[in-house]
Amino acid sequence: MADAVQTQPNPNAAFTPRVFSGIQPSGGLTLGNYLGAIRRFVEKQEQGIETLYCMVDLHAITVWQDPQALRHNTREVAAGFMAAGLDPQKSILFNQSQVPEHAQLGWVFNCVARMGWMSRMTQWKDKAGKNAENASLGLFAYPSLMAADILIYHATQVPVGEDQKQHLELTRDIAAKFNHDYGVDFFPITEPVIEGAATRVMSLRDGSKKMSKSDPSDLSRINMTDSADDIAKKIRKAKTDPEALPSELKGLDGRPEARNLVNIYAALANTTAEAVLRETGGKQFSEFKPMLIDLAVAELGPISNEMSRLMNDPAEIDRLLGAGARTARDIAAPILDRTYEIVGMIRS
Ligand code: AQP
């Protein structure tokens, strides 16, 4: 007789599957945002799960943003979402500050999260650096607001890049502590979705640094709005080493820049790094880079064209974001209301 299968109880069984994720409009979108996050967003949308995607403008202002640039970048991220395949008829697309419940729940979570938890966040340490005394209080509290972004919708899954894993763990800790402190099962224990060949795309200039929209060097990243010429130039100038490509993964050990280009190729070609090396092992970068350029231009060219088309009508983007925010509030408001009740606030 077969042994009885021991399965872990699903802590989220009582919650409707719902996906939330967001991107900061702190600059233009990068290939890292695209491969690590936006592609996953589209996949979730196409699986028919309820999906909410957000430009997290309140997060962006944790470091200085020029107001005009913030408005532009918010619209550009929205355009990037839609150009990459997010459809406002299928996903709820909005900017965070138009749904005040995020900040309201964020405050409650500021009172649940512990200072020690926040000070261990590597993103805080990286971004505040040696100048922590001068960093904004918002930057320190960033992960608590991120927990609120997710839990204000009772989201059960969050597609993100590898760099957000620690923040997702903190979101789970906040949900568990709230549930424990108030003796409820009110917030789900959200699952991170970190998938694909490029969950951590690295800088083209330094294979030990993440590709980032706020990196001072534009050559470090491929922007989703880059022209074919810019993409070609950046890949041609990307740092590599003098060796040929290996035919097995272990041959990439100690070669972060080579590994990065292989991972990017694999993600763009919807395959694995192993499969790429089987095909390209033995090639020099002078041969591999043009292959990568062709692939990147073929993928990003149509997206970039569609982004420019959408950006020609900013009023339409604003209209769509307003409509998305209203739909998002319909979900968020009752969850905030119930949270306040649980906490002991009078609702009259
Ligand atoms: N290099 C990357 N590789 C894979 N995924 C990435 N993401 C960001 N960079 C990479 C994923 O994109 C989503 C949105 O990230 P974000 O804009 O909210 O914040 P971030 O992670 O801090 O991204 P940046 O580009 O580095 O922004 P700045 O420079 O403003 O801090 C997340 O899912 C992230 O994992």
Residues whose N, C-alpha, C, O or C-beta is under 5 A from the ligand:
A	BS01	AQP	G22 I23 Q24 S26 G32 N33 G36 A37 P159 V160 G161 E162 D163 Q164 A198 T199 R200 V201 M202 K210 M211 S212 K213 S214 D215
